[in-house]
Amino acid sequence: MKVVVFGASGGVGSHVVRQALGKGYAVRGVYRSSSSPRLEPNLEVVYVSDFFDRLALAEVVDGADAVMSCLGSRRKNARNPWSKVTSPLDLMERFSKGLIEAMSSLAMPKRLVLVSAAGVGASAPLMHPVLRFVFDHSTVGLEYKDLARMEDQVEQSSLDWTIVRPVTLTTGKLTSNVKLCSRYGLTDTISRADVASFLLRCLEEPTSSASRTPMICSQ
């Protein structure tokens, strides 16, 4: 299987690349021009300077069996929910629009798996009230609004999509102890490595309407 991974240098994306290569996948990792990825067998490195350019995105995904997006906005201090967002506030909305158009224009499998966040869209009422308050009154709320617009566009597309909503991310090790959760509690966490493993599982398993927007956490 040939998989295109957007956000290949990020916290989740870098794990996806390593795990996919370990499974024997051919990976086309998409990186920002400032990245310096380690070259690996079966890893094709692609640099993209404009993630909103539909023609450039079409060139990147052409010939792939599936596309995965681990792209996300950035804050000046990732641990501070009030830190300034350094990415465009419509990053995910504009990127997903271009990606959907690019994939729809090509004669390729239309499988798309994306990372969003627990608390976005229909999962918002499932958050603990304290988390909801913090996110609504910090710059995280701006990122969530962008992710919600991204989700809306993907859900309205004709692609075979899955949107994964992880709870609070950690730098922990791969455990494979992942479960679907019905609530997003104050102490719920999941490692980026486990999120990556779940994303790859979504590629390998048939899509079902009951699991198109799974919210996941550690067991």
Secondary structure by P-SEA (a helix, b strand, c coil): cbbbbcccccaaaaaaaaaaaaaccccbbbbcccccccccccbbbbbbcccccaaaaaaaaccccbbbbcbbbbcccccccccccccccaaaaaaaaaaaaaaaacccccbbbbbbbcccccccccccaaaaaaaaacaaaaaaaaaaaaaaaaaacccbbbbbbbccccccccccbbbbbccccccbbbbaaaaaaaaaaaaaccccccccccccccc
